Amino acid sequence: MTYVINEPCIGTKDSSCVEVCPVDCIHPTPDEPGFAEAEMLYIDPAECIDCDACVEACPVDAITAGDQVPPEWEKYIQINAAYYEQVSS
């Protein structure tokens, strides 16, 4: 199960998680086009290796394992996946 970025990231977009990700699966990064316009950061479920580094780095506790996403945030599983579907199209 991959990790998911949830609601607390909205408006925060702290990139501490980006800096520690060993597989570069969190986007957009501060140096990428679209960072300023993005509402939050997103984890690519196809690339995430479940290493847990991002969880520890997130200052707002926005990241959870996909199978531990609280019910009120379950929509963020699809929101993260949809971001990468849109980017790859």
N, CA, C and O atoms as CSV, one atom per row, in Angstrom:
chain,resi,resn,atom,element,x,y,z
A,1,MET,N,N,0.852,-1.180,0.000
A,1,MET,CA,C,0.000,0.000,0.000
A,1,MET,C,C,0.892,1.235,0.000
A,1,MET,O,O,1.858,1.316,0.758
A,2,THR,N,N,0.566,2.173,-0.836
A,2,THR,CA,C,1.354,3.394,-0.913
A,2,THR,C,C,0.881,4.416,0.115
A,2,THR,O,O,-0.135,4.224,0.784
A,3,TYR,N,N,1.621,5.477,0.223
A,3,TYR,CA,C,1.255,6.567,1.120
A,3,TYR,C,C,0.412,7.586,0.373
A,3,TYR,O,O,0.458,7.676,-0.854
A,4,VAL,N,N,-0.365,8.359,1.142
A,4,VAL,CA,C,-1.313,9.319,0.586
A,4,VAL,C,C,-1.139,10.649,1.313
A,4,VAL,O,O,-1.026,10.688,2.538
A,5,ILE,N,N,-1.119,11.726,0.552
A,5,ILE,CA,C,-1.108,13.061,1.154
A,5,ILE,C,C,-2.561,13.499,1.295
A,5,ILE,O,O,-3.343,13.423,0.347
A,6,ASN,N,N,-2.905,13.954,2.487
A,6,ASN,CA,C,-4.291,14.267,2.832
A,6,ASN,C,C,-4.516,15.766,3.065
A,6,ASN,O,O,-3.626,16.589,2.849
A,7,GLU,N,N,-5.705,16.082,3.500
A,7,GLU,CA,C,-6.194,17.453,3.661
A,7,GLU,C,C,-5.257,18.445,4.362
A,7,GLU,O,O,-5.195,19.597,3.932
A,8,PRO,N,N,-4.528,18.063,5.416
A,8,PRO,CA,C,-3.687,19.070,6.089
A,8,PRO,C,C,-2.627,19.717,5.186
A,8,PRO,O,O,-2.079,20.764,5.529
A,9,CYS,N,N,-2.342,19.108,4.053
A,9,CYS,CA,C,-1.357,19.693,3.124
A,9,CYS,C,C,-1.929,20.879,2.341
A,9,CYS,O,O,-1.179,21.725,1.855
A,10,ILE,N,N,-3.243,20.935,2.222
A,10,ILE,CA,C,-3.865,21.991,1.421
A,10,ILE,C,C,-3.450,23.349,1.966
A,10,ILE,O,O,-3.641,23.657,3.142
A,11,GLY,N,N,-2.883,24.144,1.086
A,11,GLY,CA,C,-2.444,25.488,1.448
A,11,GLY,C,C,-1.092,25.530,2.144
A,11,GLY,O,O,-0.479,26.593,2.239
A,12,THR,N,N,-0.619,24.386,2.630
A,12,THR,CA,C,0.663,24.348,3.335
A,12,THR,C,C,1.795,24.083,2.354
A,12,THR,O,O,2.745,24.858,2.253
A,13,LYS,N,N,1.676,22.981,1.640
A,13,LYS,CA,C,2.663,22.562,0.637
A,13,LYS,C,C,4.104,22.629,1.154
A,13,LYS,O,O,5.002,23.025,0.411
A,14,ASP,N,N,4.334,22.255,2.391
A,14,ASP,CA,C,5.689,22.186,2.914
A,14,ASP,C,C,6.407,21.075,2.153
A,14,ASP,O,O,5.895,19.959,2.061
A,15,SER,N,N,7.566,21.364,1.617
A,15,SER,CA,C,8.244,20.389,0.764
A,15,SER,C,C,9.265,19.527,1.504
A,15,SER,O,O,10.148,18.950,0.870
A,16,SER,N,N,9.167,19.428,2.808
A,16,SER,CA,C,10.072,18.557,3.565
A,16,SER,C,C,9.963,17.117,3.086
A,16,SER,O,O,10.963,16.399,3.042
A,17,CYS,N,N,8.776,16.697,2.732
A,17,CYS,CA,C,8.573,15.327,2.255
A,17,CYS,C,C,9.265,15.102,0.910
A,17,CYS,O,O,9.809,14.026,0.658
A,18,VAL,N,N,9.241,16.110,0.059
A,18,VAL,CA,C,9.894,16.021,-1.244
A,18,VAL,C,C,11.390,15.784,-1.067
A,18,VAL,O,O,11.988,14.975,-1.777
A,19,GLU,N,N,11.977,16.484,-0.133
A,19,GLU,CA,C,13.425,16.417,0.087
A,19,GLU,C,C,13.889,15.047,0.557
A,19,GLU,O,O,15.019,14.656,0.263
A,20,VAL,N,N,13.048,14.301,1.284
A,20,VAL,CA,C,13.474,13.004,1.818
A,20,VAL,C,C,13.024,11.805,0.978
A,20,VAL,O,O,13.441,10.680,1.254
A,21,CYS,N,N,12.208,12.011,-0.008
A,21,CYS,CA,C,11.700,10.901,-0.823
A,21,CYS,C,C,12.819,10.320,-1.690
A,21,CYS,O,O,13.377,11.024,-2.531
A,22,PRO,N,N,13.152,9.041,-1.490
A,22,PRO,CA,C,14.254,8.447,-2.248
A,22,PRO,C,C,13.925,8.129,-3.704
A,22,PRO,O,O,14.832,7.883,-4.499
A,23,VAL,N,N,12.649,8.130,-4.063
A,23,VAL,CA,C,12.269,7.793,-5.437
A,23,VAL,C,C,11.601,8.952,-6.183
A,23,VAL,O,O,11.070,8.760,-7.276
A,24,ASP,N,N,11.627,10.139,-5.601
A,24,ASP,CA,C,11.099,11.331,-6.267
A,24,ASP,C,C,9.654,11.142,-6.735
A,24,ASP,O,O,9.325,11.419,-7.889
A,25,CYS,N,N,8.792,10.665,-5.823
A,25,CYS,CA,C,7.403,10.412,-6.222
A,25,CYS,C,C,6.416,11.434,-5.673
A,25,CYS,O,O,5.207,11.215,-5.748
A,26,ILE,N,N,6.903,12.549,-5.120
A,26,ILE,CA,C,6.021,13.580,-4.582
A,26,ILE,C,C,6.160,14.833,-5.433
A,26,ILE,O,O,7.252,15.375,-5.606
A,27,HIS,N,N,5.028,15.277,-5.957
A,27,HIS,CA,C,5.031,16.429,-6.867
A,27,HIS,C,C,3.788,17.280,-6.634
A,27,HIS,O,O,2.850,16.809,-5.992
A,28,PRO,N,N,3.745,18.491,-7.122
A,28,PRO,CA,C,4.846,19.190,-7.756
A,28,PRO,C,C,5.871,19.671,-6.719
A,28,PRO,O,O,5.533,19.994,-5.580
A,29,THR,N,N,7.111,19.704,-7.152
A,29,THR,CA,C,8.164,20.203,-6.279
A,29,THR,C,C,8.239,21.723,-6.423
A,29,THR,O,O,7.746,22.269,-7.410
A,30,PRO,N,N,8.842,22.409,-5.465
A,30,PRO,CA,C,8.889,23.876,-5.542
A,30,PRO,C,C,9.539,24.430,-6.813
A,30,PRO,O,O,9.257,25.564,-7.201
A,31,ASP,N,N,10.392,23.657,-7.458
A,31,ASP,CA,C,11.051,24.144,-8.674
A,31,ASP,C,C,10.358,23.697,-9.961
A,31,ASP,O,O,10.871,23.948,-11.051
A,32,GLU,N,N,9.216,23.047,-9.855
A,32,GLU,CA,C,8.478,22.599,-11.035
A,32,GLU,C,C,7.387,23.592,-11.426
A,32,GLU,O,O,6.825,24.280,-10.574
A,33,PRO,N,N,7.098,23.657,-12.722
A,33,PRO,CA,C,5.960,24.483,-13.146
A,33,PRO,C,C,4.684,23.968,-12.489
A,33,PRO,O,O,4.502,22.759,-12.345
A,34,GLY,N,N,3.831,24.851,-12.104
A,34,GLY,CA,C,2.563,24.476,-11.505
A,34,GLY,C,C,2.575,24.391,-9.993
A,34,GLY,O,O,1.522,24.204,-9.383
A,35,PHE,N,N,3.747,24.523,-9.366
A,35,PHE,CA,C,3.806,24.436,-7.911
A,35,PHE,C,C,2.958,25.527,-7.257
A,35,PHE,O,O,2.201,25.251,-6.326
A,36,ALA,N,N,3.079,26.748,-7.737
A,36,ALA,CA,C,2.349,27.867,-7.133
A,36,ALA,C,C,0.840,27.686,-7.264
A,36,ALA,O,O,0.083,28.089,-6.381
A,37,GLU,N,N,0.404,27.080,-8.364
A,37,GLU,CA,C,-1.022,26.905,-8.605
A,37,GLU,C,C,-1.599,25.675,-7.902
A,37,GLU,O,O,-2.804,25.614,-7.655
A,38,ALA,N,N,-0.769,24.718,-7.584
A,38,ALA,CA,C,-1.248,23.475,-6.961
A,38,ALA,C,C,-1.786,23.750,-5.563
A,38,ALA,O,O,-1.216,24.535,-4.806
A,39,GLU,N,N,-2.870,23.105,-5.243
A,39,GLU,CA,C,-3.503,23.277,-3.942
A,39,GLU,C,C,-2.719,22.553,-2.837
A,39,GLU,O,O,-2.699,22.979,-1.682
A,40,MET,N,N,-2.071,21.437,-3.232
A,40,MET,CA,C,-1.347,20.605,-2.282
A,40,MET,C,C,-0.306,19.790,-3.046
A,40,MET,O,O,-0.184,19.920,-4.264
A,41,LEU,N,N,0.444,18.953,-2.332
A,41,LEU,CA,C,1.380,18.038,-2.968
A,41,LEU,C,C,0.702,16.674,-3.093
A,41,LEU,O,O,-0.282,16.398,-2.406
A,42,TYR,N,N,1.235,15.820,-3.979
A,42,TYR,CA,C,0.616,14.537,-4.264
A,42,TYR,C,C,1.682,13.451,-4.353
A,42,TYR,O,O,2.789,13.694,-4.832
A,43,ILE,N,N,1.341,12.250,-3.886
A,43,ILE,CA,C,2.235,11.104,-3.979
A,43,ILE,C,C,1.767,10.216,-5.131
A,43,ILE,O,O,0.590,9.869,-5.226
A,44,ASP,N,N,2.703,9.860,-5.995
A,44,ASP,CA,C,2.402,8.978,-7.123
A,44,ASP,C,C,2.276,7.543,-6.608
A,44,ASP,O,O,3.270,6.961,-6.175
A,45,PRO,N,N,1.073,6.961,-6.646
A,45,PRO,CA,C,0.898,5.617,-6.101
A,45,PRO,C,C,1.650,4.540,-6.880
A,45,PRO,O,O,1.934,3.473,-6.336
A,46,ALA,N,N,1.971,4.802,-8.130
A,46,ALA,CA,C,2.703,3.823,-8.941
A,46,ALA,C,C,4.201,3.838,-8.621
A,46,ALA,O,O,4.896,2.851,-8.861
A,47,GLU,N,N,4.689,4.940,-8.087
A,47,GLU,CA,C,6.123,5.080,-7.817
A,47,GLU,C,C,6.499,4.923,-6.348
A,47,GLU,O,O,7.645,4.594,-6.040
A,48,CYS,N,N,5.564,5.151,-5.445
A,48,CYS,CA,C,5.840,5.094,-4.005
A,48,CYS,C,C,6.324,3.698,-3.615
A,48,CYS,O,O,5.737,2.694,-4.018
A,49,ILE,N,N,7.402,3.643,-2.826
A,49,ILE,CA,C,7.960,2.354,-2.393
A,49,ILE,C,C,7.664,2.060,-0.924
A,49,ILE,O,O,8.275,1.165,-0.342
A,50,ASP,N,N,6.755,2.784,-0.331
A,50,ASP,CA,C,6.325,2.547,1.054
A,50,ASP,C,C,7.462,2.633,2.063
A,50,ASP,O,O,7.528,1.824,2.989
A,51,CYS,N,N,8.352,3.597,1.897
A,51,CYS,CA,C,9.522,3.667,2.774
A,51,CYS,C,C,9.246,4.413,4.083
A,51,CYS,O,O,9.997,4.251,5.045
A,52,ASP,N,N,8.196,5.216,4.140
A,52,ASP,CA,C,7.812,5.931,5.362
A,52,ASP,C,C,8.611,7.213,5.620
A,52,ASP,O,O,8.345,7.901,6.606
A,53,ALA,N,N,9.562,7.547,4.782
A,53,ALA,CA,C,10.388,8.739,5.014
A,53,ALA,C,C,9.547,10.015,5.000
A,53,ALA,O,O,9.790,10.922,5.796
A,54,CYS,N,N,8.588,10.092,4.126
A,54,CYS,CA,C,7.763,11.292,3.998
A,54,CYS,C,C,6.899,11.523,5.233
A,54,CYS,O,O,6.661,12.665,5.628
A,55,VAL,N,N,6.435,10.442,5.834
A,55,VAL,CA,C,5.569,10.551,7.014
A,55,VAL,C,C,6.293,11.281,8.136
A,55,VAL,O,O,5.744,12.193,8.754
A,56,GLU,N,N,7.507,10.879,8.388
A,56,GLU,CA,C,8.304,11.488,9.456
A,56,GLU,C,C,8.666,12.939,9.146
A,56,GLU,O,O,8.792,13.759,10.056
A,57,ALA,N,N,8.833,13.253,7.868
A,57,ALA,CA,C,9.254,14.599,7.473
A,57,ALA,C,C,8.121,15.622,7.453
A,57,ALA,O,O,8.375,16.822,7.553
A,58,CYS,N,N,6.889,15.170,7.326
A,58,CYS,CA,C,5.761,16.089,7.181
A,58,CYS,C,C,5.464,16.812,8.500
A,58,CYS,O,O,5.151,16.168,9.502
A,59,PRO,N,N,5.561,18.142,8.503
A,59,PRO,CA,C,5.337,18.895,9.736
A,59,PRO,C,C,3.866,19.059,10.122
A,59,PRO,O,O,3.566,19.503,11.230
A,60,VAL,N,N,2.950,18.707,9.220
A,60,VAL,CA,C,1.523,18.880,9.519
A,60,VAL,C,C,0.766,17.552,9.566
A,60,VAL,O,O,-0.465,17.542,9.546
A,61,ASP,N,N,1.481,16.448,9.628
A,61,ASP,CA,C,0.867,15.115,9.707
A,61,ASP,C,C,-0.169,14.882,8.614
A,61,ASP,O,O,-1.260,14.376,8.877
A,62,ALA,N,N,0.180,15.253,7.397
A,62,ALA,CA,C,-0.745,15.115,6.278
A,62,ALA,C,C,-0.616,13.787,5.549
A,62,ALA,O,O,-1.439,13.485,4.683
A,63,ILE,N,N,0.388,12.988,5.872
A,63,ILE,CA,C,0.663,11.770,5.106
A,63,ILE,C,C,0.352,10.526,5.939
A,63,ILE,O,O,0.794,10.389,7.080
A,64,THR,N,N,-0.424,9.627,5.333
A,64,THR,CA,C,-0.754,8.363,5.986
A,64,THR,C,C,-0.605,7.225,4.983
A,64,THR,O,O,-0.642,7.439,3.772
A,65,ALA,N,N,-0.438,6.018,5.503
A,65,ALA,CA,C,-0.471,4.838,4.643
A,65,ALA,C,C,-1.871,4.751,4.040
A,65,ALA,O,O,-2.861,5.086,4.691
A,66,GLY,N,N,-1.941,4.303,2.803
A,66,GLY,CA,C,-3.229,4.237,2.116
A,66,GLY,C,C,-4.275,3.428,2.850
A,66,GLY,O,O,-5.464,3.739,2.782
A,67,ASP,N,N,-3.842,2.382,3.558
A,67,ASP,CA,C,-4.814,1.564,4.283
A,67,ASP,C,C,-5.131,2.113,5.673
A,67,ASP,O,O,-5.883,1.499,6.430
A,68,GLN,N,N,-4.553,3.276,6.008
A,68,GLN,CA,C,-4.820,3.903,7.300
A,68,GLN,C,C,-5.384,5.315,7.170
A,68,GLN,O,O,-5.425,6.067,8.143
A,69,VAL,N,N,-5.813,5.664,5.972
A,69,VAL,CA,C,-6.407,6.982,5.747
A,69,VAL,C,C,-7.720,7.055,6.526
A,69,VAL,O,O,-8.574,6.181,6.377
A,70,PRO,N,N,-7.890,8.092,7.358
A,70,PRO,CA,C,-9.159,8.230,8.097
A,70,PRO,C,C,-10.344,8.331,7.121
A,70,PRO,O,O,-10.195,8.858,6.018
A,71,PRO,N,N,-11.490,7.839,7.520
A,71,PRO,CA,C,-12.663,7.849,6.631
A,71,PRO,C,C,-12.958,9.220,6.016
A,71,PRO,O,O,-13.337,9.312,4.848
A,72,GLU,N,N,-12.784,10.270,6.796
A,72,GLU,CA,C,-13.090,11.606,6.273
A,72,GLU,C,C,-12.104,12.075,5.205
A,72,GLU,O,O,-12.368,13.062,4.517
A,73,TRP,N,N,-10.989,11.395,5.057
A,73,TRP,CA,C,-9.985,11.766,4.045
A,73,TRP,C,C,-9.838,10.738,2.935
A,73,TRP,O,O,-8.941,10.871,2.103
A,74,GLU,N,N,-10.675,9.733,2.896
A,74,GLU,CA,C,-10.533,8.667,1.900
A,74,GLU,C,C,-10.539,9.183,0.469
A,74,GLU,O,O,-9.936,8.562,-0.406
A,75,LYS,N,N,-11.200,10.294,0.211
A,75,LYS,CA,C,-11.231,10.833,-1.151
A,75,LYS,C,C,-9.838,11.228,-1.629
A,75,LYS,O,O,-9.611,11.333,-2.834
A,76,TYR,N,N,-8.898,11.451,-0.702
A,76,TYR,CA,C,-7.556,11.856,-1.094
A,76,TYR,C,C,-6.752,10.719,-1.725
A,76,TYR,O,O,-5.747,10.971,-2.390
A,77,ILE,N,N,-7.177,9.491,-1.526
A,77,ILE,CA,C,-6.534,8.371,-2.218
A,77,ILE,C,C,-6.707,8.572,-3.716
A,77,ILE,O,O,-5.744,8.467,-4.476
A,78,GLN,N,N,-7.914,8.856,-4.136
A,78,GLN,CA,C,-8.188,9.088,-5.557
A,78,GLN,C,C,-7.635,10.428,-6.028
A,78,GLN,O,O,-7.183,10.539,-7.168
A,79,ILE,N,N,-7.662,11.435,-5.181
A,79,ILE,CA,C,-7.136,12.749,-5.566
A,79,ILE,C,C,-5.645,12.647,-5.895
A,79,ILE,O,O,-5.191,13.227,-6.882
A,80,ASN,N,N,-4.881,11.917,-5.080
A,80,ASN,CA,C,-3.455,11.737,-5.361
A,80,ASN,C,C,-3.263,10.998,-6.684
A,80,ASN,O,O,-2.458,11.422,-7.514
A,81,ALA,N,N,-3.986,9.906,-6.890
A,81,ALA,CA,C,-3.864,9.125,-8.121
A,81,ALA,C,C,-4.282,9.949,-9.335
A,81,ALA,O,O,-3.631,9.892,-10.378
A,82,ALA,N,N,-5.353,10.706,-9.206
A,82,ALA,CA,C,-5.867,11.502,-10.324
A,82,ALA,C,C,-4.868,12.572,-10.767
A,82,ALA,O,O,-4.790,12.893,-11.953
A,83,TYR,N,N,-4.115,13.119,-9.835
A,83,TYR,CA,C,-3.111,14.120,-10.199
A,83,TYR,C,C,-2.130,13.528,-11.198
A,83,TYR,O,O,-1.769,14.192,-12.170
A,84,TYR,N,N,-1.695,12.303,-10.982
A,84,TYR,CA,C,-0.712,11.673,-11.865
A,84,TYR,C,C,-1.336,11.190,-13.162
A,84,TYR,O,O,-0.652,11.142,-14.184
A,85,GLU,N,N,-2.599,10.835,-13.154
A,85,GLU,CA,C,-3.311,10.491,-14.386
A,85,GLU,C,C,-3.411,11.721,-15.275
A,85,GLU,O,O,-3.248,11.631,-16.492
A,86,GLN,N,N,-3.679,12.867,-14.663
A,86,GLN,CA,C,-3.815,14.125,-15.401
A,86,GLN,C,C,-2.463,14.577,-15.950
A,86,GLN,O,O,-2.378,15.026,-17.093
A,87,VAL,N,N,-1.419,14.462,-15.152
A,87,VAL,CA,C,-0.084,14.904,-15.559
A,87,VAL,C,C,0.451,14.041,-16.704
A,87,VAL,O,O,1.117,14.556,-17.602
A,88,SER,N,N,0.169,12.738,-16.685
A,88,SER,CA,C,0.703,11.847,-17.701
A,88,SER,C,C,-0.100,11.877,-19.000
A,88,SER,O,O,0.332,11.309,-20.003
A,89,SER,N,N,-1.253,12.528,-18.993
A,89,SER,CA,C,-2.089,12.596,-20.196
A,89,SER,C,C,-1.624,13.651,-21.159
A,89,SER,O,O,-2.226,13.830,-22.217
